Amino acid sequence: MDAAKEEFLRDFGEHYGYPNGPKSVDQIRATEFKRLQLQDLVYLDHAGATLYSDLQMESVFNDLTTNLYANPHSQSDSSSATLDIVKNARQQVLDYCNASPKEYKCIFTSGATAALKLVGEAFPWSCNSSFMYTMENHNSVLGIREYALGQGAAAIAVDIEGELHPEISGETITTKISPHQVQRRKVAGSLKEEPTGDVYNLFAFPSECNFSGLRFDLDLVKIIKEDSSKILGISSVCQSGQWMVLIDAAKGCATMPPDLSKYPADFVAISFYKLFGYPTGLGALIVRNDAAKLLKKTYFSGGTVSASIADIDFIKRREGIEELFEDGTVSFLSIVSIRHGFKILNSLTVSAISRHIASLALYTRKMLLAMRHGNGSSVCILYGHHNSMKLCHEMGPIISFNLKRPDGSWYGYREVEKLASLSGIQLRTGCFCNPGACAKYLGLSHLDLISNTEAGHVCWDDLDIINGKPVGAVRISFGYMSTYEDVKKFVDFVASSFMSPQIHIDHGNQMKGLDKGFVDTGYYLKSITIYPIKSCGGFSASSWPLSNNGLTHDREWILKSLTGEILTQKKVPEMGFISTFIDLSQGMLFVESPRCEERLQIRLESDVYGVIEEIELYGQRYEVYSYDNETNSWFSEAIGKTCSLLRYSSFDQDFMLNKIKGAATCRDPKNKLNFANEAQFLLVSEESVSDLNRRLSSDVQKGIYGKVMQVSASRFRPNLVVSGGRPYAEDGWRYIRIGNKYFSSLGGCNRCQIINLTINAGQVQKSNEPLATLASYRRVKGKILFGILLKHVSIDGEQQKGDFWLHVGQDVHPD
């Protein structure tokens, strides 16, 4: 055992690893999560979905294959037996939250989101009602305000603070609410007036914030329901009515389920895959009986009515709360499965799980906060740590953070995610569907948020830094099977990838050790490669003509799915099996695939095309030709997916310029392109590839990787390969001349995981290399650069003609 783990166990050994449990965490990992070791993965997204265990799934499989379960709405013996198990499952859910069946009922839903939606659409809103919710709430809770506003109610986001006031008996906490602006819509017939009946208000908060990990004190339930007058600030926005409380426990339930015998919330939403990984598509709403009676159900379905008549307005609804709100047949096979998940949790106990996970989270926070660059500046900024907030006094097993460079600028969270994936670490980035917490902790104003949206930023895109500010964060979270070794690999990854031991300017070249053995010779064109169909195989030529869009016929064709998606190897690796060749003398494109018996021939000049249609790609609108069913069937067979072949005709440059205004783009809007991602040409240096291979061999010798991996220039799908000079000299080129043709550099090519795909013996194989090695020394401002992008330029302001040829062996003259 290394010294670091010994120190960890001295501090946390009492709580870590289930010392009094039936199995230690190491035994659990070795026997029930073998897939993590086999794939060499560290999984740190338990807030998104925790992992199911082998033992759990074996139990589920044995259960489903040895017992007969049937629709519980039927009257057969197997249906009755299934109904009994569903009833027992409801009780298990209530027991988990210490809820008495005399006071609460469990309604099964398709997930926590469906449970929250049920509350929103059935709540007794009126124009005098208020929907109040903490800023730290998931979008699934924020969506409830649409129902409230639609009925004329007010919606108010609030921040909650706990202020200490000394008294003779000690210190007490006075709750203070800081409301944001009141939201209200003009709804016909719902102008605010004196209440004529009971008024009901709803207060919603998460038991644990899924952005920061902050846990809200459940005393809020009692304070809101029993004596809201004690809350400073609430009277300024809501002066009448009875308060009801909704807890979103989808995240917090895994380690600290709300004790409803102490904190009698009216509604609690939970999700089972966040508890024990399986089943997905199943959640529950725990509802207080008195609150359920106030809910207004409109729709009825099978199972929710005792009787209905088809041709007149007559229904008799069922009286049971569960029956009334569970539309249609419940997902009874999933419900049957949850007892096997609860068995796992009960064997370890929730309290032991909570202590185990807390030890890992506390240790990780400590290690991240201690990281310093060589100039003494902090590497990691954590979110959600507010010592003054007594009503948010605990932290759950979530750590949300961003990383800084030595100069104080931010690393983009997508860069962190990309590098983590290369290191076998699975985590999550973004705002985690919690826009209020994201804006609050990142300091994003309304103006920031609106301008970011206008700049093209949407959820799950790659825009992570806008105007110097991060627009999201990195999140790691732990589960009951997480280990110290997971934490160590993650902490080591952050330190090695983002902590600078000394002050220096790193342009990604890292040319140390390259001075000796390299002779600065001239350059020449080593190879020319054309890729007629985007993301399919290309072919090499000794000479090839140029067009206004680059190499003639390069990426002139694309494949489109039935849904309109443009297909690439990222999503359809089988496209790499397709090989192409163009014979200019015959005017023919030849296409082959090991999956197709016949070689496909497509004439380059043909009067027979299908209809011309429009598509949009990279923010650019194209007109394209389509092909006949026979051609499309050939490609569908080749990739194992229904698709159609399209050919470039023209593009609308004005549309592209308008589309990208104010948004980040890698494309030169004035550049004429076929279907290339970024530029007309991609150039790679043979010497740079050789240097990369030396580094790959060095990693094997150091024991980092098990076997020697060597890559060829073709792995990077270049159009042009040059030979000569020093490795990475091309990084500094602004202009080059090849023969009598001139080109300008658009900068480095940002590499993605597609270069890690190889085809071997008819199979697509994926590894972490060579991207992982490139990431160790070729990172520049969040990009992993290798090769440069070029465009063909005119001479002395004259437009070059499109009939010039490039020839292998021609001299290459930089700048």
Summary of the structure (lengths in Angstrom):
residues: 815
radius of gyration: 31.1
end to end distance: 56.4
largest distance: 99.0
contacts: 2605
relative contact order: 0.09
helix: 30%
strand: 27%
